[in-house]
């Protein structure tokens, strides 16, 4: 198998930016709004004209990418959006998800509503995100939607090849505090990307869509062979306390430099989150393999 090199990673990143570069929003395009972050990142990635969305400052901190247009109006919290602000944004269409279906009768008075579910019981979030991306692209007549789906699928196949030598199971966690973590199982977006690039998830117990309820940090001792991937955001005091703890520093993964911290990603994201996770995971594992 070809090695995972810096050149390989740079080529993959360049391909990502090439797709993103073609997906620039046109002001004359339909004015879209959404309450849901997974749909927001999808709209942004395919170049939709997004005029209103929720919690934009926090979105930029957690999801990080894609960038939000300066002209997009922040309409408040996802759970309690400002309907007057949404009305003032004059959307032509509002994209919503099953998480905020309760708002459909209200936002439907402002503009037509189109709903897409990405996280539902017993269904693949990756496949649902693909379907949502293509449906939104068709609705808004944005060919960048198909480009996003196809380019990411091809990139995951390439990572499957370049990461074939990484045989250790991979544990994907987010810190709750210094004594607890949340773990991403096979039915999360991150877990599914892990499977699609040919890696084994170290976590075998049940999860639901995203991460489990907090698990005691002592559980890490039962997975000594795993490579640990820390996925922010973490409470800063929790990370500092953890890295200073005797238990943590005695773990084989820590002693053997098999702990990788990647950048922040929306755990309930869509294909852009899957793309960002795959790129950062591949880069992080290249350091584990080559370090």
DARA-V385468 format. One line per field, one symbol per residue. ss: DSSP state (h for helix, s for strand, l for the rest). psi: psi as a letter, one per 40 degrees, with the letter a starting at -180 (. if undefined). burial: 1 if it has 9 or more other C-alpha atoms within 8 Angstrom, else 0. A space follows every 10 residues. Layout:
# DARA-V385468
ss->???
psi->???
burial->???
This chain:
# DARA-V385468
ss->lllllhhhhh hhhhhhhhhh hhllllllll ssssllhhhh hhhhhlllss sssllhhhhh hhllllllll llsslsllll slhhhhhhll llsssslhhh hhhhhhhlll lsssslllll llllhhhhhh hhhhhhhhhh lllhhhhhhh hhhhhhhhhh hhllllllls ssssssslls ssssllllhh hhhhhhllll slllllllll slllsshhhh hhllllssss sllllhhhhh hhhhlhhhhh lhhhhlllss ssllllllll hhhhhhhhhh hhhhhhhhhh l
psi->iiihiddddd dddddddddd defhihdeii hiiiehdddd dddddefigh eiiifddddd ddddiiihhd ehhhfaiddg ihddddddef idihhiiddf ddeddddeed iihhihhdhi hfihdddddd ddddddddde fheedddddd dddddddddd ddedegeiih hhihhdaeei iiihadeidd ddddddeeih hdheiiihdb iiihihdedd degdeihhhh hiiihddddd ddeeidddee hddddeffhh haiiihefaa dddddddddd ddddddddde .
burial->0001000010 0110110011 0011000011 1111111111 1111111111 1111110011 0111010000 0111111100 1100111011 1111111001 0001001101 1110011110 0001110111 0111011101 0111111110 1100111011 1111000111 1111111111 1111111111 1111111111 1110001111 1101101000 0001011111 1101100111 1100000110 1011100111 1101101111 1111111111 1111110100 0
